[in-house]
Amino acid sequence: MIRFLWVMLSVFVLTACQQAAVDESEIPPKKITELRVGTLYGPQIFMTSGQGNSGFDYDMAVLFAEYLDVPLKIQPFTNRAELFDALRRNEIDIIAAGITDTPARREQFRLGPPLYHVNQILVYREGKPIPKDISQLKGKITVMAESSFVETLTQLQKRYPSLAWEQVTDKDSDELLAMIANKEIDYTIVDSSSLQINRRYMPELRSGLVLEERQNVVWLLPANDSDGLMSQLLAFWHQERLVGTLEHLNEKYFGHVKRFDYIDTRAFLRAIETVLPRYRPLFETHAGTDLDWRKLAATSYQESHWNPNARSPTGVRGMMMLTEPTAKEIGITNRLDPEQSIRGGADYLRDMIKRLPESVPETERMWFALASYNIGYAHLEDARKLAQSMELNPNAWRDLKKVLPLLQKRKYYQKTRYGYARGSEAVHYVDSIRRYYDTLVWVDNQSKMPDEAPSELQDEAAVILPPLPLSPSQPK
């Protein structure tokens, strides 16, 4: 009898456990009515300008909210400690802020899949001795508190006991880099993406030791009760990786900043101060409402360095370096007159943009038009057809810039309608203009920024965006 009761009790317990397991597995993921994303300010993370919101993490957050079919609530924080605490207190659902994967963060949060990779770089100013070893630095290291750089230094300190550093809570990477440029601190550590972007504005910055290589940049989720959201994030990431979104955003934010020319950057910053004020009203006037005057000005600088008397051996002349046939076609009688040249260049760019097929997205039409401005529309079309034949996207600049250099190789250009073209030059041309444009945007924003931000801007302001319409392939 006792044996029978024991067997029955065991069956009951096992059945109850199995039932509990079934019930738990059948619990649907917690339904969210809005996606609350915590972030930090930064050109590659999240920023607001006259052209709207932008940033790698911001663009991905917009797409993820669209995937979930809920409004997006972007909540920027002023430091990492507050950002992490907000996730722990369930005040936000996700951290999307250029955060890297580290052992300490794995212990505290759930980490999403990798978005892109960065290196940790020791940064110093031009003129200081090149640091060859972390133990032989001539000065102090200053880093952000709660950053992955603190973890790196803590590990290094085990090998170099005398290694010391200062942690700051009221500065971000961009501010610390500015302090390096202004000789206020000796060294800092930043992600390679941040250095690539900021040295366009501060060419005195120098890249020193690489302390960590290829760290994953990820999103953070709460350690508990986030299974449903993590499952949706993984499905979303897989979808966007397959369609090339990650590659597209990598090209958009980092593809044009990897090449750096110190002398050219210094010369451009000087020209912004000394030459641009003379011609800025002309760029603004002739850009009108359909062109960004800064893109027009960046193109002119690439063409002539804002020299109205510029001339090339091939006969192009003036601020926008127009050919004589092009000038006649658009009604320009004097290519050396700055206003006529800028007006002509703006009209010609508009014509290039209008000629592009509607399949080229609005955000990339200018880059396609500039490539056409450089090598001609016919060669651009050859490159698009070549991209299609190679199963690449002819409407994506990231793919077209891979194909354009092939127009210099006989194996490829002999199959095109218009033949040889200096496609590598076109890619360099467009990337240079993109760098000049980014610098102009940065300088323009700096000039509009008050010395002290209003007190309300110091609060963690939230930006709420409504849900976007779902594409047919996305879940309802």
N, C-alpha and C positions, 0 to 999 in steps of 0.2 A: 504493500500500500504506500509506504513511504517513498519507495522507488518510483511508483506511478505518479505520486504528487510532485516529486522532483522533476520528472520528465515533463509533466504538464506545465509546471512553473517555468521551466527553461524554454518551452515552446512559446508560452505567453510573452516572456521577456524578449525573445528573439523576434517574434511577430511585431511587438510594439516598437522595437528598435527599427525594424525594416519599415514599418508604417511611418515612423517619425522621419526616417531618411527619405522616403518617398514624398512625404508632405513637404519637407524642406526643399527638395529638389524641384517641386512643383510651384514653389513660391515665385511669382513673376518678379522681374527686376523692378526696383522702385521707379515709378514714373516721375520724371522731372518735367516741370512746366516751363522752365527756363534754364538755360545753361549759364551758370555763374562761373566766370573765368577770372581768376586773379592773375595779374601780370605786373611787370615793371616797365618803366619807360626806357626806350632805347631804339635807335634807328632800325636794328634788325629784329626787334621784339614787338614794340608797340609805340607808335607816335602819331600825333595829330598835326596836320599842317593845312595850308590853304587848299591842298589837293585832296583833303580827306584823311582818313585813318589808313595806316599802313604798318607793315612789319611781318616777318615770316610767321611768328606765332599768332599774330592777329588774323592774318589771311587764313591760316589753318583753322582757327577757332570759328571764323565765319562759316567755313565749309562744314565743320563738324555740327554746328547749330543747325545748318540747313539739312544735313543728313538726319539729325534727330527731329527735325520739323518743330523746333521751339525757338523762341526769341533768345538772342545772345545778350548777356549782361557782362560787359567788360568792366572790371574793377581794378584800376591801377593802384599800386601801393608805392610808398616812398622808400621802403627798405625791405630786405629779405626776411628779417625776423618777424615783422608784422604780417608779411605774406604767408610764411609758414604757419604762424599761429592761426591765421584765418582759416586755413585748410584743416588744421587740427580741431578747431571749434565748429567745423561744418558750416562756416559762413560762405564758403565758395565750394564749387564742385571739383575744379581742376586748377592747377597752376600751369600756365603756359607763359614762360618768361625766360626762355633761353637757358634753362637750368640743365646742368650736366649730371650724368649718372655717377654717383659715388657710393662707397660702402655705407657711409653714415646715413645717406638719404634712403638707401634700401632698407635700413633698419626702422626708419620712421614712416615711410610712405610706400605706396605702390607706384611703380614706374611704368610709364607707357612705352610703346615701341620707339626706336630711334628715328629722329627727324633729319638730323645731319650730324657731322662730326666736327670737332674743334680740337686744337692743341692749346695747352696752357703755355703762355709765353711770358718770360721775364722781360719787362720793357724798361728802357732807360732813354736818356736824351742824347742827341748828337753832341759830340765833344767830350763825353765821359769815356774812360777806357772801356774797351769791349770786355764784358764779364765772361771769363772762361770757366769759372767754377763757382758754385753757389757759396762756397766757404770763403771766397776771396773778394767779396763785394766791398767796394769803397763807398759805404753809405748804408742807409736804412731802407728796408722794404716796408711799404704801406699797402695794405689790402683791405677789401671790404669784409666786414664781419659777416658771419653766416654763409660765407662763400666757399666753393670747393677749393679755393686757393689756400684757405686756412688748413684744410685737411692735408693738402699736399705739403705745406710747410711743416706741419706736425710730424708727418712721416719722415721728411728730410732731416728734421731735428734729431731723430734717433741716430742718424749717421754723423750729423754735424751738431754736437751739443751746444756750441756757441751761437748757433743760428737764432736770430731774434727778429721780430717784426712787430709792426703796429697795426691794430685793427681799427677801422673807423666805421661808424654806423650812419653817418650823415653824408656819405659820398657814394656815388655809383662809379662804374668803370670809366664812363666818359669823363666824369669830373676828375678822377685820379689821373687819367691820361693828360688832361689839360694841366694838371698840377706838375706833371713831369715836363711838359712843354714849357711851362712858365718857371721852371727851376725851383719849384716849391717843395718837391720831394725828390728822392734819389731814384727809387725803383718802385715798380708795382708789378702785379701779375694780372693778366687779362686773357680772355679767350682770343684765339687767332682771328675770329670773325670780327670782333670788336676793334682789334688793332688795324685790320685791313680797311675798315670803314673810316676810322678816325684819323688815320695818317693822311687822308686826302685833305683834311682841314688843318692838321698839325704835322707837317712834314718833318719836324725835328725828332719825332718819335723813332726809336730804333728797336728792332727785334733782337733780343738776346737769347738766353738759354731756353730750350724747349723742355719744360719740366714734366709735362704729361702729353702723350700723343693720342690722337683719335679717340677722344672722349665723346660718348653719345650725348647729344642734346635731346632731352625727353620732357614729357609732361608728367606732373605728379598728381596722384589721386590719393584720397584718404586711405589709411591702412585698413580700415574696417568699413563694411557695408558699401563697398564699391564694386562688387562683382558684376552687377548688371551694366554699370557705366563702362567698366573696363572691357567687357565683352563687346559692347557697341563701339568703343574706341578702336579695338583691334580690328573689327570688321571694316570700320571706316578707313583706318590706316592701310589695310590691305587693298581696299578699293582704290584709294588715291595713289598708292604706289604703282598699281597696275596701269592706271591711266596717265601717269607721268607728272602728277601734281607736285610731288616732292622735288623732282628734278627741275620742274619749271620754277618753283619758288627759290630753289638754290641758285639757279641762274639769275633770277630777278634781283635777288638781294646780294649775292656774293660773286656772281660770274664775272662782273666787269671791274671788280675792285682788287683782284688778285695781282694784276700787273701794277707796279708802282714806280714812278719816276720822280725822285726827289727834286731835281732841278726844275722839271716841268711844273710840279705842284707849287713850288715856291714862286715861280714866275707867274703862274695863274692867280695865286692869291694877291700878289702885288698888282697885277693888272685889274683885279676886281676893285682895288682901292683907288688906283690912279687913272685908269683908262675907262672903265665901265660907266662911271657916273656921267661921262660926256655923251654916251650913246644909249644909255638905258631908256630914256624916253622914246627913242626911235624903236627900240625892240618892243617896248610895251604897246606903242601905238599900232605898229604893223603886225604884231601877233594877234591883235584883236581879241575876240572872245573864244575863238576856236583853237588857238595855239597857245601853249604856255610860253611866255616871253623868255623864260629862263632856258628852255630847250632851243629856242631860236638863237639866243645869245651864246649858248654853249656851242652850237653848230658854227656860228660865226667865228668864235675863238679857235675852234679846231681848224677852220679854213684859213683864217688870216691873222690870228692873234689880235683881232680888233684893229687891224691896220688898214685904213681906207685906200692906201696906195699899194697894197700887196699885189704881187705879180708872180706868176709861175712861168717856167720855161715853155709850158704848153699853151700859154696865152690866156688862161683864166685870170681875172683881175677883181680887185675890190674887196670890200668887207665880207662878202659871201662868195667870192671867187667864182663868178658867173662866166660861162663861156660866151663868146660874142653871139653865136646863134641863139642861145637860150635868152640872152638879154633882149635881142630883137623880138623873139617870140612873145615875151611877156611885157614888152613896151618900155624897156629901160634904154634910155639914150646915153647915159653917162655912168658907166660901171664904177668909176672912181668917186662918185658922189655918194656919201655914206647913206643918206636917206633912200636914194633910188636903189642902191645895192641891197639894203635890208628889206625894203619893200619887195624887190624882185625875188630875193631868197625866200621870203615868207610865202609869196604867191606860188613859187615853184614847189616848195614843200607841200603846200595845200594840194597842188595838182598831183604830186606823187601819192599823197595819202588817198585822194579820191580815186585814183586809178587802181588801187589795191582791191583785190576781191573782198567781198563782204565776209568771207570765212576767216579772214585775219582779225583776231580780237582787237577791240578798241585799245586795250592797254598796251598792245605791241605794235600798233600801226605806225607809230612814229619811228620805231627802230627799223622796220621794213622800209619805210620811206627814206630814211637816212642812208641805208645801204643802197637804195636805188639812186639817191642823190649822188652817191660816190661812184658807183660803177655802171649806172644806167638801169632803167627798168627792164630792158630786154634780158640782161644777164641775171637780174633778180628772178625773173620768171624761169630762166634756165635752171637756176639753183632750186627753185620750188619744185619743178618737175623732176629734177634729179633726186631730191629728198623723197618725193612720193615713190619713185622707182626703187628706192632703198628701204621702203617701208618705214620712213620717218615722217614726222608731221610737218607738212609744208607751210602750216599756219602758225608754227611755234618758233620763236626766235632762237630758243635753245637748240633746236634741231637744225635750223637754217645756218647758224654760225658754224656747225660742224661740216656742212656741205659746201659752203661758199669757197673755202680754200681748195676744194677739189677741182674748181674751175681752172686752176693753174696746172693741173696734171692732164697730160694728153689722154691717158686712159679714160678720163671722164669727159673732158671738154670736147673731144672729137665726136661724142654722141649727142652734143647739144646743138641747138639751132644757131646760136650766136657765137659759139666758140670760146676761145681763151678769154679769161678775165682775172684780174688780180683780186681774187676773193679774200685772201688773207688780209689785204689792206683794208677792204671794206669792213671786216670784222673788227680790226683794230680801230678803225675810224669810228664805228658806232660805239664801241666800248669806251673810247676816250671821251666822246660826247656825253655818254651816260655818267662818267665820273665828273666831268665839268658841271653837268646839270645838278648832280647830287650836291656838289660843293656850293653852287649858287643857291640851292634850296636851303642848305644849312646856314649860309651867310645871311640870306634873306630872313630866315626865322630868328637868327640871333639879333638882327637889327630891330625886330619887332618885339623882342622879349624884354619886359621891364626888369630893372635891376633886382627888385624883390618881388617875388610872386605874391599876389593877393592871398590873404589868409585862407579864403575858401578853397584855393587851389592846393593848399597843403593837405586838405582832407582827402580821404580815399574816394574820389568821385567815381561814380559808375556811369557807364555809357550803355544804354539798352538799345539793342537793334532788334527789329521784328524778324520773325522767321522768313526766309526766302522761299519762293516756290520750289517744290521738289522737282527734280528731273525724273522722267519716267522710270529710270533704272534704280532709283533710290527707294528705300522702304517708307511706307506711310507711317 
